[in-house]
Amino acid sequence: MKILLSAFAFAPNVGSEPGVGWRWAVELAKQHEVVVVTDMTRRPLVEANGVQLPDNVEVVYYRPAWLRTLPLNSTTAQLLYTLWQFGLLGFARRLHRDRRFDLAIHITYGVFRHPSFLGYLGIPFVFGPLGGGEDAPLALKRSIRGREKLKELLRSLLNKTALFDPFLWAAYARATLILVKTEDTRRALPWPFRHRAVVYPEIGIDAPAGIEPAARQVGEPLRVLFAGRLLGWKGAHLAIRAVAQAVAQGVPVEFTLLGKGPFEPELRKVATDVGLADSIRWVSELPQQELFALYRTMHCFLFPSLHDSSGNVVLEAQANGLPVVCLDLGGPATLVTPETAIVVQTKGKSEDAVVHGLASAIAQLGRDESRRMAMASAALANVGIRMTWENRVNGALALLGNQ
């Protein structure tokens, strides 16, 4: 089968959206011919020394002439991406005339608010998996301050106004299969398309072999790790408060906070307020292999994100033998099982109650080593069987066959 893969974000050896685009191309190419159309800014990454395209993958770079001077950065990305989609259909039609594709897939960016028009090529079209409809109650955003609070309010508003976008309705109407990352995003779609959408996480992992969970010795503190961008909605401030409460309950905890971002000054204030300023190990960033090595020295992974669509770090933590503590919000809860994680409930809860729930989960793991080790073993099995990249991509194509 010849597949056209639309991946605005596309690059090897990275995580997040570019890594997702790359891995879907890699897995699809094991059985099909794949042409990836991506933004021209990805060329230096794809054609860097040492990078080898998989067999059966061809990369085509595209940017409308009227957008050539607009740089791609965190400020322009959403606008540039939206305009890029509007120009893509004509380019894709020309490609289709030459290559005669059997299937089109839109993979990145995977945000439900932005349309893709590949359904107008006249061939089957898979739209997604898409995210972005995940959100948390305002009660859980009470302590997010400054620009981060403003960004949260703006995002919630954009999610609501997207329901009235006629281009989005047209995109969904032409899709053969709509995939969404979470139930939250399915409910956020325009109402006629909700019943057609299938909840299907888009990420997988190459689970390293031979991992043994780190056993906690008698008298050793519980080593807890948070890893993620330091943004208000990532929940690191809740993690800090939860660790402080667990320590106050008599649980010895050694807390490592890995990440960087604009919310860091506020997080350091929170750490000072709860008495952890001098005991948190702050790590700005690490190469992936060093990050994996760090996972294997830890005892549990604490990730109280408020609206992640996916959560690569949750898969990485499990693949390295860590039980997870997360919230029942967004993607992280879809990547774990009751045997691998303690999922803290948020419905109808205040922020203080949720922090208390997180602290209780940390305390449970700190006081019951046999349970923690059982969860660590289950985490390894979960990602090794259920969440491989091969299973993710092949499963999506199987869903297409059911349409």
Residue, then its C-alpha position, 0 to 999 in steps of 0.5 A: m500500500k502507498i501511504l501519504l503521511s502528513a507530519f508537519a512535526f517530523a524528526p529523528n532521535v527526539g521526543s514529542e510531536p516530531g518523534v511521533g511523526w518519525r516513528w509512525a513513518v518508521e513503523l508504516a514503512k515496515q509493510h508499506e511505501v510511505v511518502v512523508v510531507t513535512d515542513m521545510t524547517r525539518r530538512p536539517l534534522v532529517e538530513a543530518n549526518g548519521v541519520q538514515l531514512p528507513d527503507n520505503v520512506e521518502v520525505v518531501y519538504y513543503r512550505p507555501a511560497w507566501l509563508r517562506t519568510l515566517p520563522l518557526n518558533s514557539t510564538t509562530a508555530q500554531l499560526l504557521y501550522t494552520l496556514w500550512q494546512f490550508g496550502l497543503l491540499g493543492f500540493a498533496r493533490r499534485l503528489h497524488r497525481d504522480r504517486r497514486f496513494d492508497l491512504a492518507i494519514h494526518i499525524t502531526y500536529g495532533v491537535f483537534r482544533h486544527p483541520s486537515f484537508l487530505g480527505y479531499l484527495g478522494i482516498p481513505f483518510v485517517f485523521g489523528p490520533l488527535g488530542g488537545g481536548e483535555d482539560a482540568p476543572l478551574a478548581l485545580k488551576r487555582s494556584i497557577r499564576g501569571r502568564e501561565k494562568l492566562k494561557e490556560l484560560l485562553r486555551s479553554l476558550l479556543n477549545k470552545t470556539a473550535l466547535f464553530d469552525p466550519f473548516l474543522w467540520a469539513a475536515y471531520a466530515r471527510a475523514t474515513l477514521i477519526l482517532v483521538k488520544t483520550e475520551d476528553t478529546r472525543r467529547a470536545l469534537p463537534w457533536p456530529f463526529r463524537h460517535r465516530a471517533v475512536v479513542y486510541p493513544e498515538i505513542g509507543i515505546d521501545a522498551p529496553a531489555g533486561i531492566e530490573p526494578a530498583a529495590r529499596q533498601v531498609g532505611e533508604p528514602l523513597r526516590v521520587l522523580f518528576a520529569g517534564r516541561l516546567l509549565g503551570w499545567k504540568g502540575a509540578h507545583l502539585a508534586i512539590r506540595a504532595v512530597a512535602q505532605a508525605v515527608a510531614q507524614g513521616v515518609p522519607v523522600e528524596f525528590t528529583l525535579l527534572g525539567k525547565g520552563p517559564f514556571e520554574p521561578e514560581l515552583r521555587k517559591v512553592a518549594t520555599d513555602v513548603g520547606l523543601a527549597d534545600s532538599i529538592r534536586w533540580v535538574s534542568e535537562l538530560p540527554q535521553q540515555e542519561l534520563f533513562a539511566l536516571y529512571r533506573t535509580m528511582h523508586c516511583f514516578l510522580f506526574p500530576s499533569l492537568h491535561d497532557s494528551s499523551g505523556n511519553v515520560v509515563l511510558e518511559a518511566q514504566a519501561n524503566g521499572l517505575p510505578v506511576v502516580c498520576l491524576d485521572l486527567g488526560g493521557p497519562a491515565t490511558l497509559v497505565t493500569p491499576e497494577t502499574a499506577i496509583v491514579v488519583q481521582t479529581k472529580g469534585k475535588s479541591e486542589d488541596a484534596v488532590v494534593h492530599g491524594l497524591a501525598s497519600a499515594i507517595a506514602q503508600l509506596g513508601r510504606d509498602e515495598s512489596r506492593r511497590m515492587a509488584m507494581a514495578s514489575a507490572a509496569l515493565a510488562n505493560v509497556g513491553i506487551r501493550m504499548t510498543w510502537e509496532n502495536r500502536v501503528n498496526g492497531a490503527l490500520a486494523l481499525l481502518g479495516n473495520q470502517 
